[in-house]
Amino acid sequence: MTPSTQRPAYFESLDLVRGLAALVVLVYHTDFMFGLRGGLLPGGYVAVDLFFVLSGFVLSLTYGGAIAVGDMSLRRFLMLRVARLYPLFLATTAVGFFVMTARFEANDGWIDTARLVPTGLLNALMLPSFLEPQGRDTLFPFNGATWSIFFEMVAGLLFFGLLARLDDRPLRAFALAAGLGLVAAVFHYGSADIGWGTANFTGGFARVFFSFAVGMCLHRRYAAHPWRTPRWLFFALLALALALVQFKGALGPAEIYDLAMVGFLMPLLVAAGAGASLGRRLSWLARRLGDMSYGVYLNQGSLIILAAGASQALLGRRIFDLGPWVGFAFAGFVMLVSLATFHGFENPARRLLRQRRPRPAAGKARA
């Protein structure tokens, strides 16, 4: 493995990337609130692949060295990952259980208790369910976004057991093999938007393994030979990514678009962010977006259902009839709720679970 050189303990530019990616997912899921169902950021699902690249980069930075030399046990690693991911995962799954069962009863007139209960228990353990309650093709019906957290945990286990211990050349070979698997999966399913449902579950493994391994390769390259990215170039790439996500439908075959975004532009964004420095004000903004990013991603599912129900009950109107202003208001509301849950629940829960955590051997960053 390439030895690490000195580097920043914190990459605020990557927090900015993470926060903006979470907002892209939010807008992608709430396009109907803006009166643009299917027409606002239609390629927003590739932001999940950006999360996977970021995770590979950050886990390699934070834990890679300690795992490679045997200074971290599996138990310790799992405790740290659970502390990072599980508290809000469990809380939003629990809220989602009640919200979604109420929605199923309201929309379908019945509740599939025989499948909903075991699915809830599996989901609470961060495990997918293939029972398809209420006939829905989804692995995590109570919080649809949590499918990717399951794959994050799978990638984390592979990282500890194998990837962190590989030298650079075998790691690149693994990334290439996963990339070939992803190409096959994208052409098989017709999209890179895979892994979230029972019908496309197996494709999720190639999706996460490729991006995660690429993120690790980027970190190792940066650790050996740090680079600097001009701030203007970093923001130009962010603008380009948003433009390509918005105009997905006009950019040729879906498979080619997805592979170009996942295989090239998402890693390029992380590489540019690793070398970019932000000014004081932008650093403050990046930290706030980083704080709320996990909450924006996990809180939105139940809040969307609750907002739609409130619109119907209080105003007698469907929420998509109130666009576009309700979309902006809702996005701001989710951001505020997510900041509140970060400071009031998410961060305290992590500190409680990590109270005996030693200082990481390879710097600090969000993962």
C-alpha positions in Angstrom: 0.0 0.0 0.0 1.3 3.5 -0.8 2.4 5.2 2.4 0.4 8.3 3.4 1.8 11.8 3.4 0.5 14.7 5.4 -2.9 16.0 4.3 -5.7 18.0 5.7 -7.6 16.4 8.7 -10.8 17.7 7.2 -12.0 18.2 3.6 -14.7 20.9 3.8 -15.1 20.8 0.0 -16.2 17.2 0.2 -18.8 18.1 2.8 -20.0 20.7 0.3 -20.2 18.0 -2.4 -22.0 15.7 0.1 -24.5 18.3 1.1 -25.3 19.3 -2.4 -25.7 15.7 -3.4 -28.3 15.2 -0.6 -30.2 18.2 -1.9 -30.2 16.8 -5.4 -31.7 13.6 -4.1 -34.3 15.6 -2.2 -35.3 17.6 -5.3 -35.3 14.5 -7.5 -37.8 12.9 -5.1 -40.0 16.0 -4.8 -40.0 17.3 -8.3 -43.9 17.1 -8.3 -43.9 19.7 -5.5 -42.3 22.1 -8.0 -44.9 21.3 -10.6 -42.3 19.5 -12.7 -43.0 15.8 -12.2 -40.3 13.9 -14.0 -38.8 17.2 -15.3 -36.6 18.4 -12.5 -33.2 16.8 -12.0 -34.3 13.5 -13.7 -30.8 12.1 -13.4 -30.6 12.8 -9.6 -30.2 9.2 -8.7 -26.5 9.3 -9.7 -26.0 11.4 -6.5 -26.1 8.1 -4.6 -23.1 6.9 -6.6 -21.4 10.1 -5.6 -22.1 9.1 -1.9 -20.4 5.8 -2.6 -17.3 7.4 -4.0 -17.1 9.7 -1.0 -17.5 6.8 1.4 -14.6 4.9 -0.3 -12.4 8.0 -0.1 -13.3 8.9 3.5 -13.1 5.4 4.9 -9.7 4.9 3.3 -8.6 8.2 4.8 -10.0 7.6 8.2 -9.5 3.9 8.8 -7.5 2.4 5.9 -4.0 2.7 7.5 -5.0 1.3 10.9 -6.8 -1.6 9.3 -3.9 -2.4 7.0 -1.4 -2.7 9.8 -3.8 -4.5 12.2 -4.3 -1.7 14.6 -8.2 -1.9 14.4 -10.4 -4.8 15.2 -13.5 -5.7 13.3 -15.5 -5.1 16.5 -14.1 -1.6 16.8 -14.7 -0.8 13.2 -18.3 -2.0 13.2 -19.0 -0.1 16.4 -17.7 3.1 14.7 -19.7 2.5 11.5 -22.9 1.7 13.5 -22.4 4.8 15.6 -22.1 6.8 12.4 -25.0 5.3 10.4 -27.4 3.5 12.7 -29.1 6.0 15.1 -30.8 8.1 12.5 -31.3 5.0 10.3 -33.3 3.3 13.1 -35.2 6.5 14.1 -36.4 7.2 10.5 -37.2 3.6 9.9 -39.4 3.6 13.0 -41.2 6.8 12.0 -41.5 5.5 8.5 -43.2 2.2 9.8 -46.1 4.2 11.2 -46.3 6.7 8.4 -46.2 4.1 5.6 -48.6 1.6 7.3 -51.1 4.5 7.7 -50.6 5.4 4.1 -51.1 1.8 2.9 -54.3 1.6 4.9 -55.5 5.0 3.5 -54.7 4.2 -0.1 -55.3 0.4 -0.2 -57.9 0.0 2.5 -56.0 -2.8 4.2 -52.7 -3.5 5.9 -50.5 -6.4 4.9 -49.6 -7.2 8.5 -48.1 -10.7 7.7 -45.4 -9.1 5.6 -45.1 -5.6 7.1 -44.2 -6.8 10.5 -41.3 -9.1 9.5 -40.2 -6.5 7.0 -40.1 -3.9 9.7 -37.9 -6.2 11.9 -35.5 -6.9 9.1 -35.3 -3.2 8.1 -34.7 -2.3 11.7 -31.6 -4.5 11.6 -30.4 -2.7 8.4 -31.4 -5.8 6.3 -33.5 -5.8 3.1 -36.8 -7.6 2.9 -37.9 -9.5 -0.2 -41.4 -10.0 1.0 -42.8 -7.1 -1.0 -45.5 -6.0 1.5 -48.6 -4.4 -0.1 -47.2 -5.6 -3.4 -44.5 -3.0 -3.5 -41.2 -3.8 -5.3 -39.0 -2.3 -2.6 -36.5 -3.6 -0.1 -37.0 -0.9 2.5 -40.6 0.2 2.3 -40.6 2.4 5.4 -37.7 4.6 4.2 -36.9 4.1 0.6 -33.5 5.9 0.9 -32.1 3.3 3.4 -31.4 0.7 0.7 -28.1 2.5 0.0 -27.2 2.5 3.7 -27.4 -1.3 3.6 -25.0 -1.4 0.7 -22.8 1.1 2.5 -22.5 -1.4 5.4 -21.8 -4.3 2.9 -19.0 -2.2 1.3 -17.7 -1.4 4.8 -17.4 -5.1 5.7 -15.6 -5.8 2.4 -13.4 -2.8 3.1 -12.3 -4.1 6.5 -12.0 -7.7 5.4 -10.2 -7.2 2.1 -10.0 -3.9 0.3 -8.1 -1.9 3.0 -5.5 -4.7 3.0 -4.9 -4.7 -0.7 -1.9 -3.0 -2.4 -2.7 -0.4 -5.0 -2.5 -2.7 -8.0 -4.9 -5.3 -6.7 -7.3 -2.6 -5.6 -7.3 -1.1 -9.0 -8.0 -4.5 -10.5 -10.9 -5.0 -8.1 -12.3 -1.6 -9.2 -11.9 -2.6 -12.8 -13.7 -5.9 -12.3 -16.5 -4.2 -10.4 -16.7 -1.6 -13.2 -17.2 -4.4 -15.8 -19.9 -5.8 -13.6 -21.5 -2.4 -13.4 -21.5 -2.1 -17.2 -23.2 -5.5 -17.5 -25.7 -4.6 -14.8 -26.6 -1.2 -16.4 -27.2 -2.7 -19.8 -29.1 -5.6 -18.3 -31.4 -3.3 -16.3 -31.3 -0.4 -18.7 -30.2 2.0 -16.0 -27.7 2.6 -13.1 -30.6 3.3 -10.8 -30.4 -0.2 -9.3 -30.1 -1.9 -6.0 -33.2 -0.4 -4.3 -35.8 -3.0 -5.3 -36.4 -6.7 -5.3 -36.2 -6.8 -9.1 -32.8 -5.1 -9.3 -31.2 -5.9 -6.0 -28.2 -7.9 -7.3 -27.1 -5.0 -9.5 -26.6 -2.9 -6.4 -23.5 -4.8 -5.5 -21.6 -3.9 -8.6 -22.9 -0.3 -8.2 -21.5 0.2 -4.7 -18.3 -1.9 -5.1 -17.2 0.1 -8.2 -17.7 3.6 -6.8 -16.5 2.6 -3.3 -13.2 1.1 -4.7 -12.7 4.1 -7.0 -13.1 6.4 -4.0 -10.4 4.4 -2.2 -8.1 4.6 -5.2 -8.6 8.4 -5.3 -7.6 8.7 -1.7 -4.5 6.6 -2.0 -3.4 8.6 -5.0 -4.1 11.9 -3.2 -2.2 10.6 -0.1 0.8 9.8 -2.1 0.8 12.9 -4.4 -1.6 15.6 -3.1 -2.9 17.9 -5.7 -4.6 21.3 -5.7 -7.7 22.2 -7.6 -8.4 25.8 -8.6 -11.6 26.9 -6.9 -13.1 28.0 -10.2 -12.6 24.6 -11.7 -14.2 22.8 -8.7 -17.3 25.0 -9.0 -17.4 24.6 -12.7 -17.5 20.9 -12.3 -20.3 21.2 -9.8 -22.2 23.3 -12.2 -21.5 20.9 -15.1 -22.8 18.0 -13.0 -26.0 19.8 -12.1 -26.6 20.7 -15.8 -26.0 17.1 -16.9 -28.3 15.8 -14.2 -31.0 18.2 -15.3 -30.7 17.5 -19.0 -30.4 13.8 -18.8 -33.1 13.1 -21.3 -31.4 15.1 -24.1 -28.0 13.4 -23.7 -28.4 10.2 -25.6 -29.0 6.6 -24.5 -29.7 6.2 -20.8 -27.1 3.5 -20.3 -24.3 5.6 -21.8 -25.4 8.6 -19.8 -25.4 6.6 -16.6 -22.1 5.0 -17.2 -20.4 8.3 -18.1 -21.8 10.0 -14.9 -21.0 7.1 -12.6 -17.8 6.0 -14.1 -16.3 9.4 -14.8 -18.0 12.6 -13.6 -18.8 11.4 -10.0 -15.2 10.3 -9.3 -13.9 13.5 -11.0 -16.0 15.6 -8.6 -14.5 13.9 -5.6 -11.0 14.2 -7.0 -11.6 17.9 -7.6 -13.1 18.4 -4.2 -10.2 16.7 -2.5 -7.8 19.3 -3.9 -10.0 22.4 -3.6 -9.8 24.9 -0.7 -12.8 27.0 0.2 -12.8 30.5 1.7 -14.0 31.1 5.3 -17.6 31.8 4.4 -17.9 28.9 2.0 -16.2 26.6 4.6 -18.9 27.6 7.1 -21.6 26.8 4.5 -19.9 23.5 3.6 -19.9 22.4 7.2 -23.6 23.2 7.7 -24.5 21.3 4.5 -22.3 18.4 5.7 -24.1 18.4 9.1 -27.5 18.2 7.5 -26.7 15.9 4.6 -27.4 12.5 6.2 -30.6 13.9 7.7 -31.8 15.4 4.4 -31.2 12.0 2.8 -33.0 9.9 5.5 -35.7 12.4 6.8 -37.2 13.2 3.5 -39.2 10.0 3.0 -41.6 10.3 5.9 -41.7 14.1 5.6 -42.9 13.9 2.0 -45.8 11.6 3.0 -46.7 13.7 6.0 -46.6 16.9 3.9 -48.8 15.4 1.3 -51.3 14.3 4.0 -51.3 17.6 5.7 -52.0 19.4 2.4 -55.0 17.2 1.8 -56.3 17.4 5.3 -55.7 21.1 6.1 -56.1 22.7 2.7 -58.2 20.2 0.9 -55.7 20.3 -2.0 -53.2 17.9 -3.4 -49.7 19.0 -2.6 -48.6 19.0 -6.3 -51.3 21.5 -7.0 -49.5 24.0 -4.8 -46.2 24.1 -6.8 -43.8 25.5 -7.3 -43.6 27.5 -4.1 -44.5 24.6 -1.9 -41.4 22.8 -3.3 -39.0 25.5 -2.1 -40.8 25.7 1.3 -40.6 22.0 1.7 -36.9 21.8 0.8 -36.2 24.5 3.4 -38.3 22.7 6.0 -36.4 19.4 5.4 -33.1 21.2 5.8 -34.1 22.8 9.1 -35.5 19.5 10.4 -32.2 17.8 9.4 -30.1 20.4 11.2 -32.2 20.0 14.3 -32.0 16.2 14.2 -28.2 16.4 13.6 -27.6 18.6 16.7 -30.4 17.2 18.9 -30.3 13.5 18.1 -27.8 12.3 15.5 -24.6 13.9 16.8 -25.4 13.2 20.5 -26.2 9.5 19.7 -22.9 9.2 17.8 -20.9 10.7 20.7 -22.6 8.3 23.1 -21.8 5.3 21.1 -18.3 6.5 20.4 -17.4 7.7 23.9 -14.6 5.2 24.2 -13.3 5.8 20.7 -9.6 6.4 20.4 -8.4 9.0 18.0 -8.3 7.8 14.4 -4.9 7.0 13.2 -5.4 8.6 9.7 -7.2 11.9 10.3 -10.9 12.7 10.6 -13.5 13.1 8.0 -17.2 12.3 7.5 -18.2 9.0 6.0 
